[in-house]
């Protein structure tokens, strides 16, 4: 029914069910909780070009060497 009304912008059935369960358990926010673990890193065009340049200069480098 959501897909008929909202098309591709509709939330998936699984996600809808997860939200339903959360609100049924007295949750009041749709925001996700913070998760443990390493935070995501950002990438930008400048860094991508730098890495590509290093790799193209020597294709035998290890990932660690490229990182350095």
CORZIRA-V264788 format. One line per field, one symbol per residue. phi: phi as a letter, one per 40 degrees, with the letter a starting at -180 (. if undefined). Layout:
BEGIN
phi->???
END
This chain:
BEGIN
phi->.ccccbgccccccccdcccdcccccgcbbcccccbchcccbbbacccccccdcccccaccccdcccdc
END
